[in-house]
Amino acid sequence: MTHRDSSLEKIRSISRLLLASLLLCGAAASSLGAAGQTDSEVSPDATPQIQQITPGQAVPGAHLTVVIQGSNFSAGAYVSSISAAIHVDSSKRVSATQLEAQLIVSPSAQASTVSLLVSNPASRAAEAAFKVVAGEAPAPPAKETVEPPKTATPSTPPAPEQEVKPPTPATPTAPPTPPTPAAPTPATPAAPGGPEVTAVAPSRVSPGFDVDLKITGKNLAQGTKVSFANPGIRVMSTSFTSSTDLTVHIKVASDAAAGTASMFVINPDDREVETSFEVTGKGAADPAKPSSPAAPSTLSPAATQSYETFHLGSPAEFFETHGKLKGSLVVSAENITYAEGGKTLITMPLSDIKEIKTSSIATATFHITLTSGKTYHFAPGSGKPSDARQMVDSLRKVLPHP
């Protein structure tokens, strides 16, 4: 072999070694990526992400276990349903990327697609579709009882004859020992009762509202969850304060069905209590607004309303909201305030508000004008003109003047 041939062979050997090293590094990186979030701690306010629900459908009357794959599942994460067709009997967190839930499908459920929600204790909810398909739940297979085979019992050999001994003289009987008094049994403390609800404020809300509900009761616990039979009401987050106080942030769809339906408060041990909650009709008076136009606003602190919005410098900025931070437009008994990241940036006393109106330049925006002439521009977080109109109608209702 010539010197040139020998050099070429060395170059080929080095190339093969480099290629094998790159393949090994890629496989190791892929394995690390798959392990990702399994051992990491997830904050209770992190927003869950849902990738897959298995199985993704069931028939009416079914009782089944579903596995939810995703990410950002913190300790205390739970599954709930916004449809009366699906009842979540229980749920548990397996890891930061997996949850398991026991579902009960109503025997009277119609074929449809409903939503399952995954929430961390202090986070917004993630939503995924689950189908109810036509058919009947399969009957559980009958269990067959199998008797073990009978084995022959070996016969006992006859005992050997024993030598007969003379009878032993009787021993005098000792007097009976007095009974020992029984030690007193310590009383076992009673187990804590199930959840109780004594008040919900506000107890009724109009369609299109984004509201914090304050639930007062007994025996509430960290991880207590809330669900509604009305599918137009979505639970966005739940905040546990004490065993007697719970705050739930809900969003009522603009087309939510009016009427009184059940609200369920469920403790982590699956004990629950049912109470009623009302969605008023679109034409009904708002419960937070006084009936007399001349009377001052009496919106109670418990009935504070909150709307997810963008704050704009002008209506034209609506077309540049991509990546812009969303804030909250909060209505209390005295003011309308705007906050971002937990900090209040704008305060507008209700008595100083001259006009609340949608914009003619960008129909998905609206403005609030004060008596001083100062004007603030906003847009709903959804970016929909219909939500802007609904928001303006709701805000006008809390003003102390027509």
C-alpha positions in Angstrom: 0.0 0.0 0.0 1.3 3.4 -0.9 1.7 6.4 1.5 -1.3 8.1 -0.3 -3.6 5.0 0.2 -2.7 4.8 3.8 -3.6 8.5 4.4 -7.0 8.1 2.7 -7.8 5.0 4.8 -7.1 7.1 8.0 -9.4 9.9 6.9 -12.2 7.4 6.3 -11.8 5.8 9.8 -11.9 9.3 11.5 -15.1 10.2 9.5 -16.8 7.0 10.6 -15.9 7.7 14.3 -17.3 11.3 14.1 -20.6 10.1 12.6 -21.1 7.4 15.3 -20.4 10.1 18.0 -23.0 12.5 16.5 -25.6 9.7 16.5 -24.9 8.8 20.1 -25.2 12.5 21.2 -28.6 12.9 19.3 -30.0 9.8 21.1 -28.9 11.1 24.5 -30.5 14.5 23.9 -33.7 12.9 22.8 -33.8 10.8 26.0 -33.2 13.9 28.1 -36.0 15.8 26.3 -38.5 13.0 26.9 -37.6 13.0 30.7 -38.2 16.8 30.6 -40.6 17.9 33.2 -41.2 14.6 35.0 -39.0 15.4 38.0 -39.4 19.2 38.0 -41.5 21.2 40.4 -44.4 23.1 38.7 -45.7 26.3 40.3 -49.4 26.2 41.3 -50.1 29.3 39.1 -48.5 27.8 36.0 -51.0 27.3 33.1 -51.5 23.5 32.3 -51.0 22.3 28.7 -53.1 19.4 27.4 -51.7 17.2 24.5 -53.8 14.1 24.5 -56.8 12.5 26.3 -57.0 8.6 26.2 -59.7 7.5 25.6 -61.1 10.6 23.9 -64.7 9.4 23.8 -67.4 7.4 25.6 -71.0 6.2 25.3 -73.9 7.3 27.6 -73.9 5.6 30.9 -70.2 4.7 30.8 -67.9 4.7 33.9 -64.3 5.0 32.7 -60.8 6.1 33.6 -59.1 8.6 31.2 -55.4 9.5 31.1 -54.5 13.1 30.2 -51.1 13.7 28.8 -49.6 17.2 28.8 -47.3 19.4 30.8 -47.3 22.0 33.7 -49.4 19.8 36.0 -48.6 21.0 39.6 -49.4 19.4 42.9 -53.2 19.7 43.4 -54.0 19.8 39.7 -57.5 18.6 39.0 -59.9 17.8 36.2 -63.5 19.3 35.9 -66.3 19.3 33.4 -68.5 22.3 32.3 -71.2 20.0 30.9 -74.0 18.2 32.8 -73.4 15.2 30.5 -70.0 14.5 32.1 -69.4 14.2 35.9 -65.8 14.0 37.1 -66.0 11.5 40.0 -62.4 11.9 41.0 -59.0 12.9 39.6 -55.4 12.5 40.6 -52.0 13.8 39.5 -49.6 11.0 38.5 -46.8 13.4 37.4 -46.1 16.8 36.0 -47.1 15.4 32.6 -49.9 13.0 33.4 -53.3 13.1 35.2 -55.9 10.4 35.7 -59.7 11.1 36.0 -62.7 8.9 36.8 -65.6 10.0 34.5 -69.3 9.2 34.7 -71.3 9.8 31.5 -75.0 10.6 32.1 -77.2 7.8 30.7 -79.4 10.5 29.1 -76.4 12.3 27.5 -76.8 13.0 23.8 -74.1 12.5 21.2 -72.0 15.7 21.3 -68.5 17.2 22.0 -68.0 18.6 25.5 -65.1 20.2 27.2 -62.9 18.9 30.0 -60.8 21.5 32.0 -57.5 21.0 33.7 -56.6 23.5 36.4 -53.7 24.0 38.8 -54.7 25.3 42.3 -54.0 29.0 41.4 -53.9 28.9 37.6 -56.1 29.5 34.6 -57.8 26.4 33.1 -56.7 24.5 30.0 -59.5 23.1 27.9 -59.7 19.9 25.7 -62.5 18.3 23.8 -64.1 14.9 24.8 -66.8 13.2 22.7 -70.0 11.5 23.8 -70.9 9.0 21.0 -74.2 7.1 20.4 -74.5 3.7 21.8 -74.9 1.9 25.1 -72.3 1.2 27.8 -71.1 -2.4 27.6 -72.1 -4.6 30.5 -69.2 -5.7 32.6 -68.2 -9.3 31.9 -69.5 -11.9 34.3 -66.9 -13.3 36.7 -66.5 -17.0 36.6 -65.8 -18.7 39.9 -63.2 -21.5 39.5 -63.1 -24.0 42.3 -59.7 -25.3 43.2 -59.2 -29.1 42.6 -59.9 -31.2 45.5 -56.9 -33.1 46.9 -57.2 -36.4 48.7 -56.6 -36.1 52.4 -54.1 -38.7 53.6 -55.6 -41.0 56.2 -54.2 -40.6 59.7 -52.4 -43.7 60.9 -53.9 -45.3 64.1 -52.3 -44.0 67.3 -50.2 -46.6 69.1 -51.7 -48.2 72.1 -50.6 -46.4 75.2 -49.8 -47.9 78.5 -52.6 -47.5 81.0 -51.5 -45.4 84.0 -53.2 -45.3 87.4 -55.4 -42.2 87.9 -53.8 -39.1 89.3 -55.3 -37.9 92.5 -57.5 -34.8 92.1 -55.8 -31.4 92.7 -57.7 -29.0 95.0 -59.4 -26.3 92.8 -57.9 -22.8 93.4 -60.4 -20.0 94.1 -61.4 -18.0 91.0 -59.3 -14.9 90.2 -61.4 -11.7 90.3 -61.8 -10.1 86.9 -59.4 -7.2 86.0 -61.3 -4.0 85.4 -61.2 -3.0 81.7 -59.1 0.1 80.8 -61.2 3.0 79.6 -61.1 3.4 75.7 -60.1 6.9 74.6 -62.7 8.7 72.5 -61.9 8.8 68.8 -62.1 12.3 67.3 -64.9 12.6 64.8 -63.8 12.9 61.1 -64.2 16.3 59.6 -67.5 16.7 57.8 -68.1 17.3 54.1 -68.1 20.8 52.5 -70.9 23.2 53.3 -71.9 26.4 51.4 -73.7 29.2 53.4 -73.4 32.1 50.8 -72.3 32.8 47.2 -71.7 36.4 46.3 -72.8 37.4 43.7 -75.4 34.6 43.4 -76.4 35.5 39.9 -74.5 37.0 36.9 -75.5 38.3 33.4 -74.1 36.7 30.2 -70.7 38.0 29.1 -69.5 38.7 32.6 -66.0 37.9 33.9 -66.4 37.7 37.7 -64.8 36.7 41.0 -67.3 34.6 43.1 -66.7 34.6 46.9 -68.0 31.3 48.4 -68.5 31.2 52.2 -69.1 28.0 54.0 -67.5 25.3 56.2 -65.0 22.4 55.9 -63.4 23.7 52.7 -59.9 22.5 51.9 -56.8 23.2 49.9 -57.5 21.8 46.4 -61.3 22.2 46.7 -62.8 22.6 43.2 -66.0 24.1 41.8 -68.1 23.2 38.7 -71.4 24.3 37.2 -74.2 22.4 35.5 -74.7 25.3 33.1 -72.2 24.7 30.2 -72.0 28.4 29.5 -70.1 29.0 32.8 -66.3 28.3 32.8 -64.2 28.1 35.9 -60.9 29.9 35.1 -59.1 29.7 38.5 -59.8 28.8 42.1 -58.1 30.4 45.1 -58.3 28.8 48.6 -58.2 31.3 51.5 -59.3 29.3 54.5 -61.7 26.5 55.5 -64.5 29.0 55.3 -63.6 31.1 52.3 -63.0 30.3 48.6 -62.7 32.6 45.6 -63.5 31.3 42.1 -62.9 33.3 38.9 -65.6 32.4 36.3 -66.3 33.5 32.8 -69.9 33.5 31.6 -70.3 33.1 27.8 -72.3 35.9 26.0 -74.7 33.2 24.8 -75.0 31.3 28.1 -78.5 29.9 28.8 -80.5 32.0 31.3 -81.9 30.3 34.4 -81.0 28.7 37.7 -78.8 25.6 37.6 -76.6 23.6 40.1 -73.2 24.6 41.3 -71.0 21.9 42.9 -68.3 22.4 45.5 -66.1 19.3 45.7 -63.3 18.6 48.3 -60.2 16.6 47.4 -61.7 13.6 49.3 -64.6 13.7 46.7 -67.2 14.8 49.2 -69.3 17.5 47.6 -72.2 19.9 48.2 -74.7 21.2 45.7 -76.2 24.8 45.6 -77.9 27.0 43.0 -76.4 29.7 40.8 -78.4 31.9 38.3 -77.5 33.3 34.9 -79.9 36.2 34.3 -81.5 36.9 30.9 -79.8 39.5 28.6 -82.8 41.8 29.1 -82.9 41.5 32.9 -81.5 44.1 35.2 -78.0 43.5 36.4 -78.1 42.3 40.1 -75.2 44.7 41.0 -77.1 47.8 39.7 -79.8 49.6 41.8 -83.3 49.6 40.3 -83.7 53.4 40.6 -81.7 55.3 38.0 -81.4 58.3 40.4 -79.9 56.2 43.3 -76.1 55.9 43.6 -74.3 52.7 42.6 -74.5 50.0 45.3 -72.2 47.4 43.7 -70.9 45.5 46.7 -67.2 44.6 47.1 -68.1 40.9 46.8 -69.7 41.5 43.4 -66.5 42.9 41.8 -66.4 42.4 38.1 -63.2 41.8 36.1 -62.7 41.8 32.3 -59.5 40.7 30.4 -58.5 43.6 28.2 -55.7 45.4 26.3 -54.9 49.0 27.2 -54.4 51.0 24.0 -52.9 54.4 23.3 -55.4 54.8 20.5 -58.0 52.6 18.6 -55.4 52.1 15.8 -53.1 50.2 18.2 -55.6 47.3 18.2 -54.0 46.0 15.1 -50.6 45.8 16.9 -51.6 43.9 20.0 -49.7 40.7 19.1 -47.4 40.0 22.0 -48.8 42.9 24.1 -49.5 42.2 27.8 -53.1 41.7 28.7 -54.5 43.4 31.8 -57.7 43.4 33.9 -60.4 46.1 33.8 -62.0 45.8 37.3 -65.3 47.3 38.4 -65.9 47.9 42.1 -68.5 49.9 44.0 -66.6 53.2 43.6 -64.2 52.9 40.6 -63.2 51.3 37.4 -59.5 50.4 37.5 -57.0 48.9 35.0 -54.2 46.7 36.3 -51.3 44.8 34.7 -49.2 42.2 36.6 -51.0 42.9 39.8 -50.3 46.7 39.7 -53.1 49.2 39.3 -52.1 51.7 36.4 -55.4 53.6 35.9 -58.2 54.6 38.4 -61.4 56.1 37.1 -64.1 57.0 39.8 -67.6 56.1 38.6 -68.8 59.6 39.3 -66.2 61.1 37.0 -67.1 58.9 33.9 -68.8 60.9 31.2 -69.1 58.3 28.4 -68.4 54.6 27.7 -68.7 53.9 24.0 -67.4 51.6 21.2 -65.1 53.1 18.6 -66.1 53.9 15.1 -62.5 53.5 13.9 -61.9 49.9 15.2 -65.2 48.2 16.2 -63.4 45.8 18.5 -62.3 48.7 20.7 -64.1 51.0 23.1 -63.2 54.1 25.1 -64.0 55.6 28.5 -64.1 59.4 28.7 -64.0 61.3 32.0 -65.7 64.7 32.7 -62.2 66.2 32.6 -61.9 65.3 28.9 -59.3 62.5 29.5 -60.0 59.4 27.3 -58.7 55.9 27.8 -58.9 53.2 25.0 -59.3 49.5 25.6 -60.0 46.3 23.6 -61.4 42.9 24.9 -58.8 40.2 25.3 -60.7 38.1 22.7 -60.4 40.8 20.1 -64.1 40.3 19.1 -66.3 43.3 18.3 -69.3 41.4 19.9 -67.4 41.1 23.2 -66.5 44.8 23.0 -70.2 45.7 22.7 -71.1 43.3 25.5 -68.5 44.8 27.7 -69.6 48.4 27.1 -73.3 47.4 27.9 -72.1 45.8 31.2 -69.9 48.7 32.2 -72.7 51.3 31.5 -75.0 49.4 34.0 -72.8 50.2 37.0 -72.6 54.0 36.3 -74.5 56.1 38.9 -76.1 58.1 36.1 -77.9 57.0 32.9 
